[in-house]
Amino acid sequence: MSRFQKIAGKLEAYGLDAMMITSEPNRLYASQFHSTAGTAIVTKKKSYFFADSRYIEAAGKQIGDAEIRLVTNEITAVDLTNEVIKSYGIRKLGFEEKYATVEEYDRWKEQLADVELIPAAALLSELRKSKDQEEIDNLIAAQRIAEKALVEVIDFIKPGVTEKEISAYLQYRMLCNGAEKMSFEPIVVSGINSSMPHGVPSDKKVETGDFITMDFGCVYGGYCSDMTRTVALGYATEEMEKVYYTVLEAQKAGIAATRAGVTGKAVHEAAAKVITDAGYGEYFGHGFGHGVGVEIHEEPRAALINENPLPVGAVISAEPGIYIPGRFGVRIEDVVIVQEDGCMDIMEAPKELLVIK
């Protein structure tokens, strides 16, 4: 079954006659074709993909199970959408309120004929929670590219190299190894900067005795990888080792709790308990993990805010951390696939504390 057919199969449950898809991530998910512009319309009987001259030829070759139509200055995507609306007698049209701007919504309200626009981003979000095998294969391929770059950057790190230089080298190696682009701007923070979970790489030079936290990932086949490793340069103090292995044990506890039917909240709490019991509870402020797919942050979440059960096939990060302001921080991140009886960690990079000599 194509993804267009999967979407069509959900229309009735959401009270829709058709779904209009205009966001880049959901276009990619639905069509398995990457473009920075375009509109897909999914009805219960047939799907359409509207593309301009930049993408029309490639779309025709790569998109299956949809009629491809050309967008021009004279015949706009709204015009083509109206044709479909009239052809199928569509009255309730779903749209992605999570992604649409007010300007777009106002234009659709004015120009789309005799149709009620229904917020329905959840339809696509729910489908995207569970990955099929092709999606998983792309996620794993992206992960292998990032892991190879990690091995390469370890040899690059030495006292005097800046956080920015480490970030740049990571990106360069991922691109050389086959990445399409970065999943996000890498986080590379060292020493006292490592206490900032989402710190920005700076001109600070790494020094002996620093923790260096590297959070990075890349895109392959449209899908994101995400990983974090914290290494020590030269040596690690007894306290640094205690914090590191507390985070590692917290990650293991969260992963052990991850399986289909368990809530995201319960997974987070399993990891947080380890950190709290070790006396560092106040220094772990974010969720245990988030969904990973065509977007670096998507549903489902492994966090206190998610009291819904995790579905089979969900792909989530596992990334607890301890961040002591003004001193140092540690985060360790893998990515796991949720299964009926547990989860599969797709990461192959080692997690024992690495001290770079």
N, C-alpha and C positions, 0 to 999 in steps of 0.2 A: 504494500500500500504506500502510495506517495504521500508526502507531507501535505500537499494540497488536499488529498482525499481525507487525511486525518483531520484537517481543519474543517472540511465540509461536514464530516461526521459529527462534529461538536456544535454545529450551528443551531440545531433544534434545541439542545440543552441550554443554550444561552439566549433563546428567544429571538434568533436572527434569521433573516432571509439570505444574508450575504455578509462577508467580512472584507473590509478594505484594509490593506496592509501597505503602509507608506514608510515605516522606519527601516533603517539599514539593517539592524540585526534581525528583525523579523522577516524582512525580504530574503535575507540569506538563509535563515532557517527554513522558510517555506519553499523557496525555489531551488535551494542549493547552488545559487548563482550570486556572485558578489558584484554589487554595483552601488555607487554612491547616490543614485537617483533611480526612481521608478515607482510604479504602483502595481500591486497585485490585488485582484478582486476574486474572491472565492465564493461561488454560489453552490447550492446543493447539487447542481447538475454539471457544472463546468467551471473551470478556473481560467483567469486571464492575467497576462503580465504586460504592462505598458512600459515601453522603453524608448528613449530618444535615440538619435543617430549614433551616439557614442557607444551604445550597448546593444543595439537592435540585432546586429549580426551574431555577436557572441551569445546573446540570449536565445536566439533561434537555434543555435547549435547545442547549448548546454541545458536548457530548461525543458523538461519533459512534462507531460500531463497538463499543459496550459496553452492557450492560444496567445501568441505573441502579437502585439499591435504596436505600431509606430506612433510616437508622440512628436508633433511638430508645432511650430508657432501657430499654425492655423487650426490644428486639431489637438487640443490639449488633453492631459490626463483626465481632467474634469469632464471634458466632452465625451471621451471614451467611457468613462464611468457612467455618465448619464445614459449612454447607449445600452449598457448592460442593465442598468436599473429599469429602463423601459422594456427591454427584451424579456426580462424575467419577472416583471411586476414586483420588484423589490420595494418593500415598505419599511423594513427595519434593517439598517446597515450598520454593522459594527465598525468601530474605529479604535485606534490605539491612543487612548487618552493619556497614557504614561509618556508618550513621545510627541504627540501633536502640540504645536504651538497655538496660542490664542488666535494668531493671524490665520493659520491654516484652518482652524475650526470655523472661524467667522466666514472664511471664503467658501468652505464646503456648505455651511448653512445657507449661504446666499445663492450659490450656483448649482448645487445638486437638487434635482427636481423631485418634488413630492416624496421625500424620504425622511425617516426619522433616524438621526444619528445616535447610536447606542454605544456608550463606553464599554469596550469588550477586550481590553488588553489582557485580562485574566485568562481568556480562552487560549491565547498563544503562550502565556506564561506557564499555564498548567501543562500544556503539551511539551514545552521545552524542559520541564523538570526532569523527565525520564529520557535518557539518551538511548538512541539505537546504536547498533554496532558500528556503523559508519562514523557516527559522531565520536564514539569512544576511541575508534582507531585514530582519528585526527587529533583528539586530545592527548593520546599517548605519544603520537609522533611529535607533537609540539613539546611535550614534556622531555622527550629524549634530546631534543635540540637544546633545551635550556640546561639540562643536566651536563651535556658535553661542554657547554660554555662555562659552567661552574668549575669543572675540572681544569679548564684552560685558564680561568681567571685566578685560580689559587696560585698558579706558577707566576702570575703577573704581580701579585700583591707582595709588597715589601715596604719597610719603613720609608716614608717620604713621598709615596704615591698618594695622590689626593682622592677623596671620595668621588669627585667628578670623573677622574681618570678611570677609576674602577668601573663606574657606571658606563662610561663610553666603551670600555673594552668589552664588557659583558654584551652590550648591544651589538658591537662589531662582530663578536664571535657568534652570536646567535644568527645574525644575518648571513655570515659565512657558512654556517652549518645548515642553512636552508629555511630560516624563518621568513615569513612574508612581511612581518612588521612586529613591533613590540605589543604585548598585551596591555601595557601601561608603562609610564615612565619609571624606570627602576628606582627603588629606594636603596641607597647605599649610605649608611650612617655608621660612624665609628666613635669609640671612646664615649665622652659625655653626650655626644649627639645620638648614640644608640638608644638613649632613653626615650626618644621621640618615635613612636610607632610608624608614623608616616612622614618622617623627616625628609628633607630634600637634600640630595648630594651637594656638598659645598666644596670650597677650596681647602678645607681642613686636610692636612696630611696625616695619614695613619701612623701611629706610633707603637713601639713595643709596649705590650701590656694592654692594648686596646682590644675590646670586642669589636668586631666588624659585622654588622647585620646587612645582608643583601637579599632583598625581596624583588623578584624579577620574573619575567615570563615572556613568551612570544606567541605568535599566531601561525598556525599551519592548517591549511584547508579551511580557513575561516574560524578555527577554534583555538581557544586560549590555553596556555599553560600558566601555572602560578606556583612559585616555590620560594621558600625563604630558608637560608642557612646563616647561622651566626658562627663565626670562627674567631679564634684568639690569635693575636700576633705576638710571637715570642714566648709568652707564658700566660697562664691564667692563675689568678689567686684562688685560695680555697673558697672564698665567698663566690667568686665568679663561677667556679665549678658547681657549687651548690645550687646557684640560681639556674645554671644551664640544665643540670640534670633534673631539677624540679620541673622545668618547662617540658623536658623530654618525657618525663613520667606522666605529666598532665596530657600531653599529646597522645601518648599510648593509651591512657584511660579513656579519652574521648573517642579514639578510633575503636577501642574494644566495645564501647557502648553503641557504636553506629551500626544500625541494621534497619531494614524496612519495618515500618510500623512504630518505631521509636520516634518521639518528637525531637525536633531540633533543640528545644529547651533542655530535654533530658541529656542529650549529648553534651551540650555546653556545660551543664551542671556537673557531669562526671569529671570533666577536665578541671573545672574551676575548683572543685573540692580538693583536688591534689594541691593546687596552688595555695588555697586558703589554709589547709592543714599545715603547710610548710611555713606559714606566717607571712605570705606575700599577697594575700587576697586583695589588698587595696591597690596593688600595682598591675592588676589585670583588668582592664576596663572595656575591652571590645569583645565581640562574639568569637566563639570557637572557630566558626567557618561560614562559608557562603557558597552558593552554587557557582559553577564555572561552566562556560559553554561558548556560544558565539559572543557573549559579553563576559568580561572578567568578573563582574558581580551580577549574579542573577539568582532566581529562586531555585531550590529552597535554602533557607538559612539554618545554620546550626547555632542558634543564639536564643537568649532568653525570650525574645519577642515571638519566637515561632513555636506555638503549641500544637502544630499540625504534625501528623506522622510523616516521616520521610518515605518517599515512594521507591520501589525497585527501579534501578537505573539512574537515580539521581547521582550527580557528580559534585562533590563538595570539597572545599579546602579544609584542612585540619591544622590550625595555626594559633595555638595559645602563645602567650608571651608574658613576660614580667619586665616592667619598665620602671626603674628607680630614678626619679628626676635628679638631674645634675650629676649622676654617677654612671650608670650604664643600663643597657637593656638586652634582652634575649628574646628572639622569636624563632620557632622552628615550624616549617610549613610543608606538608605533603598534600596530595590530592587523592581522594578515595572514591570508589564507585560503590554505591549502596546496593546490597544484595539481600535476599530473603533471610539468610542466616548470619549476616555480618556485613563486612565490606572488604573490598580489595584495594590495597594501597598501590597506586600505579607508579609510585616513585621508586627509583633504584639508587638514588644518591644516598650515601651513608649518613647517619644522624649522630653518631658518637662525636663528642667534642673534638674538633680538629684544631690543633695548635700549629700555626705556620712558623717554621723556624727560619 
